[in-house]
Amino acid sequence: MKKLFYVLGIAMILLVAAGCGDIDEKNDREVSSAQGASKEVSEEVEEEEVEEKEKAVGVRSNPLPFGDTITVKENIYDDSFNAYDSSFDITLLEVIRGEEAWKVIEEENPYNEPAEEGYEYVLVKAKGVLTESETEDDFLWASSMNFDFVSSGGEVYDSVSVVTPKEFEKELYNGGTVEGYISGQVKTGDDFKVSYNSSEGSPVFFNVE
């Protein structure tokens, strides 16, 4: 009987260890603060709770602070659809909204239309760096189409047809950098978030202030 309890105890320990190792990949994303300090994203433990839960940085409930840099995983494909792992650093640099944003957009192209009633234009300047790639011969298509504006109420804003000045868009080989604007319309005064959709599957969320 003692031997049976011993075997069951060992089995329980192994199960617990396996469960602790099942960590969501997005919690391993590397984050660099605007002040230059680098840290590994780790779980936040609520002291008074019995169950420990992870709180990743860059999720909707805990967006990346404005100006910080986060590293996401991307897949680069060659002509034969072979996938190569790569690391892509993203930083939000500037946010222009309201009348100031409309002035910039109107100057870029006079055929751009004003924002809808109750909405305002937003221009978000972002920087992307392809820091690591398994291939030197194929590029990552970095595009503003990978970004969304998400309202404080949890709705993804529809994209708008507008000629964007210095748009975030470029073919990047290993080590390449892109810097440019993402444009859209949000409800006037909305505390919206910016999301980026990567090959990882789960989007990364950024604060805009």
N, C-alpha and C positions, 0 to 999 in steps of 0.2 A: 504493500500500500504506500509506504514512504517513497518507494522508487517511482510509483505512478505520479505522486504529487511533484516529485523532482522533475520528471519529464514534462509535465504540464507547465511547471514554472518556467523552464527553459523555453518552451514554445511561446509562452506569453511574452517573454523578453524579446524574442526574435521578432514577433509581430509588432511590438511597440517600436523597435528600432527601425523596421521597414517603413512604418507609417511616418516617422520623423524624417526619413530621407525623401519622402514624396513632396518636394518643394516646387512650387510654380516657378517656371523659368523667369517670369517677369520680375521676380524678387531678386534675381541675380544681375539685373541691369546696373551698370556702373553709372554713378551720378557724380558730377563735378559742380561744386557751388560756384556762384558768380565771383566769389572772392578767391577762387583758385584751389580750394581745398578739395581733395578727392576722397571719396568714401564708397564702400560697397553697400548697396541697398540691403537692409536686413529687417527681420521681423520686429515689430513693436509689441511688447508684452504689456497687457493691462494687469497691474499688480493685484487688483482686487478680484479679478475674474479667475475662476477655476480653470477654464479652458484657455489655452494660449492660441491667439490668432495672429497671422502675419498681416502686416500693413505695408504693402509695397508702395514705393514712391513712383508717381507717374500714372496711377490709376485715377479714375474719375473722382473717387472719394478722397484722394490725397494727391492732387496734381503737382507736377514739378514746379517749384518756385520759378518765377520769371527771371530769366538770365542764367539759370543753371543749365548745364549740359548733361544730356542722357545718351547712353550708347544703346542702340537697338540692333537686332540681328536682321540682316537682309539676305535674300538669295539672289544670286546673279546667274542667269542662264545663258548657255552658249547656243549655237545654231542647232545642236542636236538635243536641246532641252536638258542637258546635264546641269545640275545645280551646284553652285559654289557658295560656301558660307562667306559672309562678309560682316563687318562691323561699321555702323553708320552713326556718327555723332551729330546730334541735333541741338541747336540753341536758338531761342527766341531773343531777338536783339532790340526790337522796337515795335510799338503799337501806335498807329495813327487812326483816329476815328472821328466821326461827325463831319462838320463843315470842312475841317482841315483835310480829311481824307478825300472828301468829294472834290475839293479844289485840285488836289494832285491828280485824281482820276480824270477830271474834266480836262485838265491841261494835257494829259497824255493822249486823249482822243475826244474831240468835241462831240462825237457820235455816242459816247457813253451816256446812258440815261441816269437821271437822278434816282436816289433811293426811293423805294415805295413809302407811302405815308405810314408813319409810325416806326420806320426803320432808319438806320444810318449805315453808311459805308464804313468798313474797317480795312485797314492795311496792316498786316503783320509781317515784319521783316524777320526772316529766319536764315540760319546758316547751317549747312550740312557738310560734313567731312567724312569721306570714305577712308577710314583709318586702317582697316585691314581687309584683305580679300585673298581667297584661295587661288584666284586667277589674276594674271596680269594682262590677259588678252581680251577679256570681255568687260563690258561696262554696266554700271548701275544707272538706270534712268531715274534721276531725282526730279520729282515734279510736285507742283502745288496741288495736283489732283489727289495726292496722298493725304492731304490735310482736310479737316472739317472744322467748322465752328459749331460748338454744342451749347445750347442755351442753358441758363441756370435752371430751367424747368425740365431739362433732360432730353430736349429735341434737337436733332441734327438739322441745322439750317440748310435750306435748298441752295445749291450753287447758282450764281448769277452770271449772265453773259456780259463780260466787261473786259476791255483791253487793259491789262494790268501793267503798270510801269515796272520795269526791271523785275519781271516775274521770276519766282523761284523755279528754275527749270534748267537742267543741264545733264549731259552724259558724263558720268564720272568713272574714270579708271582708278585703280588703287592709288590712294594718296590725294585724289582730287577733291576740290572744294567748290561749293556752290553757295551763293548768297543772293537773296532776292525776296520779293514781296508775295504774300498770299492775300487775295482780296475776297470780300464777300459783304453781305448785308446781315445785320443783326437788329433785334429790337432796340430802339433807342434807350441807352443807359443800361442795357442788360450786362450782368456780370457773367459773360460767356467764358467758355474754355476752348482752347485749341486742342484738337486731337490729331495724332499721326498714326496712319495705318501701315504697319510694317509686315514683313513676311512672317513674323512671330505669331500673328493671329490676333492677339489682344492689342488694342490701340494704346498709345501713350498720350496722357493728358497733360496740358500745360496751363498754368495760370497766366493771365495777360497783364497783371500788374502786381 
